[in-house]
């Protein structure tokens, strides 16, 4: 599977966060129902997918979701389930948008030192949501006369094409682009989010020192960069030193057993290794995992992955062998070795290791994806279609998944399904002439009303996708 898109315009994200309170938005823009908010969230997800490289590895996303779930359980009841998207971006950043949708940047995982710190950043964002800070800012700013949702989306498509990674990064809880929308968090908003966030953090069972640690990490990066692309989250409302100071004082007032609480970082370290190995520069990842002090089983796996990304097949093979010898029963190690074996031609080893992984962890989409490809290369198209259909259901707009699924369906003589999935694959690759060709082929092979309904559904989905893209 691939990562998708470029980068979203930060001011749109700021605006969309405002829609987390239907009542306040209705005051400013007219009636806006829960159904409207859900629809906005759905379109917002499409914006994210077309503008950011989205991480689809369930080993990473599932872990982040587990942290969010723990925090949400400690919060007041929310009107929407919290959905998490993880995107490839080096900024220390997370933000909440419409209908309880949360976006986490990989830079948080790679730059922080533990689960408590990651959870503290997410808790801060969730506190902004629970306290409806943006909605109050809208009311105070008296924003009126905004265009329709489609007009807003169209403006974003124009405005999101420039700027680098840092230029489009949202600060942790601070709304980038807020001046353009006349929206900003007040000093009181930030203090409230710090305090409520710390409460959620503690009530969810995380170590409260994580919030102070996260603040200090960002302060250090800010100092090292001289400001630069580092978000301004800790430099305003109030200043970073004041902020660290009062959080230290509040933590000091907690019971000793709470103050000394520390999360088990084993899973965090596994996820951090995966993010470094797969979603940072491959040469930088290799240097990191090859350092003399890095000799754990996870370091060996990270180094092998980095070598495979660089195409150094023989060295990668040796690295995977060493990693497997170090930790032979772990399904993550088997998955990664299986993926390497597939990409470098050892189909028997690949299919065996990936099958073992899928049987023990059916939700691992990457393992399922490469298993489907491995067994297809061995001629077992029935099993490959079954596995790839499960992947496509989870990531319905991934062109690589759809194209592979179409190929395997064609091999089984399922012409209608194959052309329909080829059509979708080319649409999401933005090759719309090929999309139209395959959709016409699918229509010519339609067997009845249900097939025609599927074609109409695809036309509508792709039409909306093109509308989001401005094509």
C-alpha positions as CSV (number, residue, x, y, z in Angstrom):
1,X,0.0,0.0,0.0
2,X,1.1,3.6,-0.5
3,X,0.9,6.9,1.3
4,X,-1.2,9.5,-0.3
5,X,-1.4,13.1,-1.2
6,X,0.5,16.3,-0.5
7,X,-0.1,18.7,2.4
8,X,-3.3,20.3,3.5
9,X,-3.8,24.1,3.8
10,X,-3.5,24.9,7.5
11,X,-6.1,27.6,7.5
12,X,-8.7,25.2,6.2
13,X,-7.9,22.9,9.1
14,X,-8.3,25.8,11.4
15,X,-11.7,26.6,9.9
16,X,-12.9,23.1,10.0
17,X,-12.1,22.7,13.7
18,X,-14.7,25.4,14.3
19,X,-17.4,23.1,13.1
20,X,-17.0,20.9,16.1
21,X,-19.8,22.8,17.8
22,X,-22.9,22.8,15.7
23,X,-24.8,25.3,17.9
24,X,-22.1,28.0,17.7
25,X,-21.6,27.5,14.0
26,X,-25.3,27.8,13.4
27,X,-25.2,31.1,15.3
28,X,-22.7,32.5,12.8
29,X,-23.5,30.7,9.6
30,X,-27.1,29.5,9.9
31,X,-28.5,26.1,10.8
32,X,-25.9,23.4,11.0
33,X,-27.1,20.0,12.2
34,X,-25.2,17.0,13.4
35,X,-25.8,15.4,10.0
36,X,-24.2,18.4,8.4
37,X,-21.2,18.0,10.7
38,X,-20.8,14.4,9.9
39,X,-21.0,15.2,6.2
40,X,-18.3,17.9,6.7
41,X,-16.1,15.4,8.5
42,X,-16.4,12.9,5.7
43,X,-15.4,15.5,3.2
44,X,-12.6,16.7,5.5
45,X,-11.2,13.2,5.6
46,X,-11.1,13.3,1.8
47,X,-9.2,16.6,1.9
48,X,-6.7,15.0,4.3
49,X,-6.3,12.0,2.0
50,X,-5.6,14.2,-1.1
51,X,-3.3,16.6,0.7
52,X,-1.3,14.5,3.1
53,X,0.6,11.2,2.8
54,X,-1.7,9.1,5.0
55,X,-0.2,6.3,7.1
56,X,-2.2,3.1,6.7
57,X,-0.1,0.7,8.7
58,X,-2.5,-0.6,11.4
59,X,0.4,-1.3,13.7
60,X,0.9,2.4,13.9
61,X,-2.7,3.7,13.6
62,X,-4.1,1.1,15.9
63,X,-1.6,2.1,18.6
64,X,-2.5,5.8,18.3
65,X,-6.2,5.0,18.4
66,X,-5.7,3.0,21.6
67,X,-4.2,6.1,23.3
68,X,-7.1,8.2,22.0
69,X,-9.7,5.7,23.3
70,X,-8.1,5.7,26.8
71,X,-8.3,9.5,26.9
72,X,-11.8,9.7,25.5
73,X,-13.0,7.3,28.3
74,X,-11.7,9.9,30.8
75,X,-13.5,12.8,29.1
76,X,-17.1,14.0,29.4
77,X,-19.4,12.2,26.8
78,X,-18.8,13.4,23.3
79,X,-21.4,13.5,20.5
80,X,-19.2,11.7,18.0
81,X,-16.8,8.7,18.1
82,X,-13.2,9.8,17.8
83,X,-11.6,8.7,14.6
84,X,-7.8,8.9,14.1
85,X,-5.7,9.6,11.0
86,X,-1.9,9.5,11.1
87,X,-0.1,11.4,8.4
88,X,3.5,11.5,7.4
89,X,4.8,14.9,8.4
90,X,7.8,15.8,10.6
91,X,6.1,18.5,12.6
92,X,5.3,18.0,16.3
93,X,1.6,18.4,15.7
94,X,-1.9,17.0,16.3
95,X,-5.3,18.6,15.7
96,X,-8.9,17.8,16.0
97,X,-11.5,18.6,13.3
98,X,-15.2,18.1,12.7
99,X,-17.2,15.3,14.3
100,X,-14.4,14.1,16.5
101,X,-11.8,13.4,13.9
102,X,-8.2,13.6,15.1
103,X,-5.1,13.9,12.9
104,X,-1.7,13.0,14.3
105,X,1.6,13.9,12.7
106,X,4.4,11.3,12.6
107,X,6.8,14.0,13.9
108,X,5.2,13.6,17.3
109,X,6.1,10.0,17.5
110,X,9.6,10.4,16.3
111,X,10.5,13.4,18.5
112,X,8.8,12.6,21.8
113,X,10.3,10.2,24.3
114,X,7.4,8.1,25.5
115,X,3.8,7.2,25.6
116,X,3.0,9.7,28.4
117,X,4.3,12.6,26.2
118,X,2.4,11.5,23.1
119,X,-0.8,11.1,25.2
120,X,-0.3,14.5,26.7
121,X,-0.3,16.2,23.3
122,X,-3.4,14.3,22.3
123,X,-5.1,15.1,25.6
124,X,-4.4,18.8,25.1
125,X,-6.1,18.7,21.7
126,X,-9.1,16.8,23.1
127,X,-9.4,19.4,25.8
128,X,-9.8,22.2,23.2
129,X,-12.5,20.1,21.6
130,X,-14.4,19.3,24.9
131,X,-14.2,23.0,25.9
132,X,-15.4,24.2,22.5
133,X,-12.7,26.9,22.4
134,X,-12.9,27.5,18.6
135,X,-16.7,27.8,18.7
136,X,-16.3,30.6,21.4
137,X,-13.7,32.3,19.2
138,X,-16.1,32.3,16.3
139,X,-18.8,33.9,18.4
140,X,-16.5,36.6,19.7
141,X,-15.1,37.3,16.2
142,X,-18.7,37.5,14.7
143,X,-17.6,35.7,11.6
144,X,-20.4,36.0,9.0
145,X,-20.8,35.8,5.3
146,X,-18.7,32.7,4.8
147,X,-19.3,31.0,1.5
148,X,-20.8,27.6,1.0
149,X,-18.8,24.5,2.0
150,X,-17.9,23.8,-1.5
151,X,-16.6,27.4,-1.9
152,X,-14.4,26.9,1.2
153,X,-13.1,23.6,-0.2
154,X,-12.4,25.2,-3.6
155,X,-10.4,28.0,-1.9
156,X,-8.4,25.5,0.0
157,X,-7.4,23.7,-3.1
158,X,-6.0,26.9,-4.5
159,X,-4.3,27.9,-1.3
160,X,-2.8,24.5,-0.4
161,X,-0.4,24.1,-3.3
162,X,2.5,26.2,-1.9
163,X,4.7,26.1,1.2
164,X,6.8,23.4,2.7
165,X,6.2,21.0,5.4
166,X,6.9,23.5,8.1
167,X,4.8,26.2,6.4
168,X,1.7,24.1,6.5
169,X,2.1,22.6,10.0
170,X,-0.4,23.3,12.7
171,X,1.0,24.1,16.1
172,X,0.0,21.8,18.9
173,X,-3.4,23.2,19.6
174,X,-2.6,26.6,18.0
175,X,-4.6,27.2,14.9
176,X,-2.2,27.9,12.0
177,X,-3.6,30.4,9.6
178,X,-5.9,31.7,12.3
179,X,-5.2,35.4,11.6
180,X,-6.7,34.9,8.1
181,X,-9.9,33.5,9.7
182,X,-9.8,35.9,12.6
183,X,-9.6,32.9,14.9
184,X,-7.2,32.3,17.7
185,X,-7.0,30.7,21.1
186,X,-6.8,33.1,24.0
187,X,-4.5,32.8,26.9
188,X,-7.3,31.4,28.9
189,X,-8.1,28.8,26.2
190,X,-4.6,27.5,26.3
191,X,-4.5,27.5,30.1
192,X,-7.8,25.6,30.2
193,X,-6.6,23.1,27.6
194,X,-3.4,22.5,29.5
195,X,-5.3,22.0,32.8
196,X,-8.2,19.9,31.4
197,X,-5.8,18.0,29.3
198,X,-3.7,17.1,32.3
199,X,-6.8,16.0,34.1
200,X,-7.8,13.7,31.2
201,X,-4.2,12.4,31.1
202,X,-4.2,11.5,34.8
203,X,-7.7,10.1,34.8
204,X,-6.8,7.9,31.8
205,X,-3.9,6.4,33.8
206,X,-1.0,8.1,32.0
207,X,2.0,9.7,33.8
208,X,1.4,13.5,34.3
209,X,5.1,14.2,33.8
210,X,4.5,13.5,30.1
211,X,2.9,16.9,29.6
212,X,5.8,18.8,31.1
213,X,8.2,16.6,29.0
214,X,6.4,17.3,25.8
215,X,6.4,21.0,26.5
216,X,10.2,20.9,27.2
217,X,10.9,18.9,24.0
218,X,9.2,21.5,21.9
219,X,10.9,24.3,23.7
220,X,14.3,22.7,23.0
221,X,13.5,22.2,19.3
222,X,12.3,25.8,19.2
223,X,15.5,27.0,20.7
224,X,17.7,24.9,18.4
225,X,15.9,26.1,15.3
226,X,15.7,29.7,16.3
227,X,11.9,29.5,15.7
228,X,11.9,28.6,12.1
229,X,9.4,25.9,11.2
230,X,8.8,24.9,14.8
231,X,5.2,25.6,15.7
232,X,4.6,28.6,18.0
233,X,2.4,26.6,20.4
234,X,4.6,27.1,23.4
235,X,5.7,30.7,22.7
236,X,2.3,32.3,23.0
237,X,-0.7,32.4,25.4
238,X,1.2,32.3,27.7
239,X,5.0,32.0,27.1
240,X,6.8,28.7,27.2
241,X,8.7,29.2,30.4
242,X,5.5,30.2,32.3
243,X,3.7,27.3,30.8
244,X,6.3,24.7,31.8
245,X,6.5,26.3,35.2
246,X,2.8,26.2,36.1
247,X,2.4,22.6,34.7
248,X,5.4,21.6,36.9
249,X,3.6,23.2,39.9
250,X,0.4,21.5,39.2
251,X,2.0,18.1,38.8
252,X,3.9,18.7,42.1
253,X,0.5,19.0,43.9
254,X,-0.6,15.5,42.7
255,X,-0.3,12.5,45.0
256,X,3.1,10.9,44.9
257,X,1.8,7.7,43.5
258,X,0.3,9.7,40.6
259,X,3.4,11.9,40.1
260,X,5.7,8.9,39.8
261,X,3.4,7.0,37.4
262,X,5.2,6.0,34.2
263,X,3.7,4.2,31.3
264,X,5.2,1.0,29.8
265,X,6.8,2.3,26.6
266,X,7.4,-1.1,25.0
267,X,4.7,-0.6,22.4
268,X,5.5,3.1,21.9
269,X,9.1,2.1,21.1
270,X,8.0,-0.5,18.6
271,X,5.8,2.1,16.8
272,X,8.5,4.7,17.0
273,X,10.9,2.2,15.3
274,X,8.4,1.6,12.5
275,X,7.9,5.3,11.9
276,X,11.6,6.0,11.8
277,X,12.3,3.0,9.6
278,X,9.5,3.6,7.1
279,X,8.5,7.2,7.2
280,X,11.7,9.2,7.6
281,X,14.6,9.6,5.2
282,X,16.0,6.1,4.5
283,X,19.6,7.1,4.9
284,X,18.9,8.9,8.1
285,X,17.0,5.9,9.4
286,X,19.9,3.6,8.5
287,X,22.3,5.9,10.3
288,X,20.1,6.0,13.4
289,X,19.7,2.2,13.6
290,X,23.4,1.6,12.8
291,X,24.7,3.7,15.7
292,X,27.1,1.8,18.0
293,X,24.6,2.1,20.9
294,X,21.7,0.7,18.9
295,X,21.9,-3.1,19.2
296,X,18.5,-4.2,20.3
297,X,16.2,-6.5,18.3
298,X,14.2,-3.5,17.3
299,X,17.3,-1.7,16.1
300,X,18.2,-4.7,14.0
301,X,14.8,-4.8,12.4
302,X,14.8,-1.0,11.8
303,X,18.2,-1.3,10.2
304,X,17.0,-4.1,7.9
305,X,14.0,-2.1,6.8
306,X,16.1,0.9,6.0
307,X,18.5,-1.2,4.0
308,X,15.6,-2.7,2.0
309,X,14.2,0.8,1.3
310,X,17.6,1.7,-0.1
311,X,17.5,-1.4,-2.4
312,X,20.6,-3.0,-0.7
313,X,19.1,-6.4,-1.0
314,X,22.0,-8.6,0.2
315,X,22.7,-6.5,3.2
316,X,19.0,-6.2,4.0
317,X,18.6,-10.0,3.8
318,X,21.5,-10.5,6.2
319,X,19.9,-7.8,8.5
320,X,16.5,-9.5,8.4
321,X,18.1,-12.9,9.2
322,X,19.8,-11.4,12.2
323,X,16.6,-9.6,13.3
324,X,14.6,-12.9,13.0
325,X,17.2,-14.8,15.0
326,X,16.9,-12.2,17.7
327,X,13.1,-12.3,17.9
328,X,11.8,-15.2,15.9
329,X,8.2,-15.5,17.1
330,X,7.1,-11.9,16.9
331,X,4.6,-11.3,14.1
332,X,5.9,-7.8,13.3
333,X,9.3,-9.3,12.6
334,X,7.7,-12.0,10.4
335,X,5.6,-9.4,8.6
336,X,8.6,-7.3,7.7
337,X,10.7,-10.2,6.7
338,X,7.8,-11.5,4.6
339,X,7.5,-8.2,2.9
340,X,11.2,-8.1,2.1
341,X,11.1,-11.7,0.8
342,X,8.2,-10.8,-1.5
343,X,9.9,-7.7,-2.9
344,X,13.2,-9.5,-3.5
345,X,11.7,-12.6,-5.1
346,X,11.5,-15.3,-2.3
347,X,7.8,-16.0,-2.7
348,X,7.7,-19.3,-0.7
349,X,9.2,-17.6,2.4
350,X,7.1,-14.5,1.9
351,X,3.8,-16.4,1.7
352,X,4.7,-18.6,4.7
353,X,5.7,-15.7,7.0
354,X,2.8,-13.5,6.0
355,X,0.3,-16.2,6.4
356,X,1.5,-16.8,9.9
357,X,1.2,-13.1,10.6
358,X,-2.3,-12.8,9.2
359,X,-3.5,-15.9,11.1
360,X,-2.3,-14.4,14.4
361,X,-3.1,-10.8,13.6
362,X,-6.0,-10.6,11.1
363,X,-6.2,-6.8,11.4
364,X,-2.7,-6.2,10.1
365,X,-3.5,-4.7,6.7
366,X,0.1,-4.5,5.5
367,X,0.6,-8.2,6.2
368,X,-2.7,-9.0,4.4
369,X,-1.8,-6.8,1.5
370,X,1.6,-8.5,0.9
371,X,0.1,-11.9,1.6
372,X,-2.4,-11.4,-1.2
373,X,0.3,-10.4,-3.6
374,X,2.6,-13.3,-2.6
375,X,-0.1,-16.0,-3.2
376,X,-1.2,-14.3,-6.4
377,X,2.3,-14.6,-7.7
378,X,2.1,-18.3,-6.9
379,X,-1.1,-18.6,-9.0
380,X,-3.6,-18.8,-6.1
381,X,-5.9,-16.0,-7.2
382,X,-8.9,-17.1,-5.2
383,X,-7.0,-16.6,-1.9
384,X,-5.4,-13.4,-3.2
385,X,-8.8,-11.9,-4.1
386,X,-10.3,-12.8,-0.8
387,X,-7.4,-11.2,1.1
388,X,-7.2,-8.1,-1.1
389,X,-11.0,-7.5,-0.9
390,X,-10.6,-7.2,2.9
391,X,-7.8,-4.7,2.5
392,X,-9.8,-2.7,0.0
393,X,-12.8,-2.5,2.4
394,X,-10.5,-0.9,5.0
395,X,-8.8,1.5,2.6
396,X,-11.3,2.0,-0.2
397,X,-9.5,4.8,-2.0
398,X,-6.0,3.3,-2.2
399,X,-5.2,3.0,-5.9
400,X,-2.4,0.4,-5.4
401,X,-4.8,-1.9,-3.5
402,X,-7.6,-1.4,-6.1
403,X,-5.3,-2.0,-9.0
404,X,-3.9,-5.3,-7.6
405,X,-7.4,-6.4,-6.7
406,X,-8.6,-5.7,-10.2
407,X,-5.7,-7.7,-11.7
408,X,-6.5,-10.7,-9.6
409,X,-10.3,-10.5,-10.3
410,X,-9.5,-10.4,-14.0
411,X,-7.4,-13.6,-13.6
412,X,-10.5,-15.3,-12.2
413,X,-12.6,-14.1,-15.1
414,X,-14.6,-11.6,-13.0
415,X,-14.5,-8.9,-15.8
416,X,-17.1,-6.5,-14.4
417,X,-15.5,-6.3,-10.9
418,X,-12.0,-6.0,-12.4
419,X,-12.9,-3.1,-14.7
420,X,-14.8,-1.4,-11.9
421,X,-11.8,-1.6,-9.6
422,X,-9.5,-0.6,-12.4
423,X,-11.7,2.5,-12.9
424,X,-11.5,3.5,-9.3
425,X,-7.8,2.8,-9.1
426,X,-7.1,5.1,-12.1
427,X,-9.5,7.8,-10.7
428,X,-7.5,7.9,-7.4
429,X,-4.3,8.0,-9.4
430,X,-5.9,11.0,-11.2
431,X,-5.7,9.4,-14.6
432,X,-9.3,10.1,-15.6
433,X,-9.2,9.0,-19.2
434,X,-8.3,5.5,-18.1
435,X,-10.9,5.8,-15.4
436,X,-13.6,6.6,-18.0
437,X,-12.4,3.7,-20.3
438,X,-12.7,1.1,-17.6
439,X,-15.9,2.4,-16.3
440,X,-17.4,2.1,-19.8
441,X,-16.1,-1.4,-20.0
442,X,-17.7,-2.3,-16.6
443,X,-21.0,-0.8,-17.8
444,X,-20.9,-3.0,-20.9
445,X,-20.4,-6.1,-18.7
446,X,-23.1,-5.2,-16.1
447,X,-25.3,-8.1,-15.4
448,X,-28.3,-6.3,-13.9
449,X,-29.6,-3.6,-11.6
450,X,-27.1,-4.2,-8.7
451,X,-24.1,-3.9,-11.1
452,X,-25.6,-0.6,-12.5
453,X,-26.1,0.6,-8.9
454,X,-22.4,0.0,-8.2
455,X,-21.4,2.0,-11.3
456,X,-23.6,4.9,-10.2
457,X,-22.0,4.8,-6.8
458,X,-18.5,4.9,-8.3
459,X,-19.5,7.8,-10.6
460,X,-20.7,9.7,-7.6
461,X,-17.6,9.0,-5.5
462,X,-15.3,10.0,-8.2
463,X,-17.3,13.1,-9.0
464,X,-17.0,14.2,-5.4
465,X,-13.3,13.4,-5.5
466,X,-12.7,15.5,-8.6
467,X,-14.7,18.3,-7.0
468,X,-12.4,18.2,-3.9
469,X,-9.4,18.3,-6.3
470,X,-10.9,21.1,-8.3
471,X,-10.6,19.1,-11.5
